[in-house]
Amino acid sequence: MRYVALSALLLVAANLAACSQSYASRVDANTYRIEGPEIPGGSDAPNRRLAEKLCPQHGWRVIEESRRKPQEGAQIATYWTIRCL
């Protein structure tokens, strides 16, 4: 019984971790569009982590930022367009 509860807890934790990641698409050579996950309060920490992975050498700059709720009753998602320096 204890193993079932433990495995269920690990499965839920893995699903929550996967939902808190940002996704990026390349616009041109040094520009990326980052779509953040839905997070209460609209935190941009997942976007920052991904931007640091995409532009590790010289840093990055946010060119455009927007925040919105994708659906009624959803949390706030952040959208960035960044350029690597």
Buried (B, 14 or more C-beta within 10 A) or exposed (E): EEEEEEEEEEEEEEEEEEEBEBEBEEEEEBEBBBBBBBBEEBBBEBBBEBBEEBBEEEEBEBEEEEEEEEEEEEBBBBBBBBBBE
